[in-house]
């Protein structure tokens, strides 16, 4: 029976790091089912889910600490239940701005969770408006939307929700793809 392991890596981004991680996973006879990475300044954040039989997963769990020591990585690992591939039809880019009110990002992220979508990337900046001297926020979000959601209705509903928070918003569906294959 196949098992799965989620691994989070943090490290200074340097050439060859991804290759070393992939080689370690491969040497343990595991497959990488999915991964996401981001670069923050000079730091790399990588999350992956790997799969293999019990022996292979155990071998990966034993090899990763040595990999971390060799490449100055931090890692967290957790065995997990069956991973199902996401069927994503749309990646929406949402840009909004308005008053910087407490709990705004909490409300926005709860909205997407409630509507079966998730935030894949988020960038936020607060600033003082030169005219009014009030604190404002500008935010850029990438939202993944499952293919079972009617996208035009979702966009209209999201626009209405953001307007209800007195936010000026632009929603762009530039990333239309059939990701289910």
WOCORLIN-V858414 format. One record per residue. RES is the residue in three letters. OMEGA is omega in whole degrees, 0 to 359 (NA if undefined). Layout:
((RES OMEGA) (RES OMEGA))
This chain:
((UNK 181) (UNK 177) (UNK 182) (UNK 182) (UNK 174) (UNK 180) (UNK 173) (UNK 178) (UNK 171) (UNK 181) (UNK 168) (UNK 181) (UNK 178) (UNK 181) (UNK 176) (UNK 183) (UNK 180) (UNK 178) (UNK 180) (UNK 179) (UNK 181) (UNK 179) (UNK 179) (UNK 178) (UNK 180) (UNK 180) (UNK 178) (UNK 182) (UNK 176) (UNK 175) (UNK 174) (UNK 180) (UNK 183) (UNK 175) (UNK 176) (UNK 177) (UNK 176) (UNK 176) (UNK 178) (UNK 185) (UNK 178) (UNK 184) (UNK 177) (UNK 171) (UNK 183) (UNK 174) (UNK 178) (UNK 172) (UNK 180) (UNK 183) (UNK 176) (UNK 176) (UNK 185) (UNK 180) (UNK 181) (UNK 180) (UNK 177) (UNK 178) (UNK 177) (UNK 179) (UNK 179) (UNK 183) (UNK 186) (UNK 177) (UNK 178) (UNK 176) (UNK 180) (UNK 180) (UNK 181) (UNK 187) (UNK 178) (UNK 179) (UNK 165) (UNK 180) (UNK 170) (UNK 181) (UNK 177) (UNK 173) (UNK 185) (UNK 179) (UNK 185) (UNK 178) (UNK 175) (UNK 180) (UNK 177) (UNK 176) (UNK 185) (UNK 178) (UNK 187) (UNK 167) (UNK 181) (UNK 171) (UNK 182) (UNK 176) (UNK 177) (UNK 177) (UNK 180) (UNK 180) (UNK 179) (UNK 182) (UNK 181) (UNK 178) (UNK 183) (UNK 181) (UNK 175) (UNK 181) (UNK 180) (UNK 180) (UNK 177) (UNK 178) (UNK 181) (UNK 177) (UNK 180) (UNK 182) (UNK 172) (UNK 179) (UNK 181) (UNK 179) (UNK 179) (UNK 180) (UNK 181) (UNK 174) (UNK 183) (UNK 176) (UNK 174) (UNK 180) (UNK 176) (UNK 179) (UNK 183) (UNK 182) (UNK 187) (UNK 184) (UNK 177) (UNK 177) (UNK 180) (UNK 177) (UNK 173) (UNK 186) (UNK 176) (UNK 184) (UNK 168) (UNK 183) (UNK 175) (UNK 184) (UNK 179) (UNK 184) (UNK 179) (UNK 179) (UNK 179) (UNK 194) (UNK 181) (UNK 177) (UNK 179) (UNK 180) (UNK 180) (UNK 180) (UNK 180) (UNK 178) (UNK 179) (UNK 179) (UNK 181) (UNK 176) (UNK 179) (UNK 176) (UNK 181) (UNK 178) (UNK 172) (UNK 187) (UNK 172) (UNK 180) (UNK 183) (UNK 177) (UNK 181) (UNK 192) (UNK 182) (UNK 181) (UNK 170) (UNK 184) (UNK 186) (UNK 183) (UNK NA))
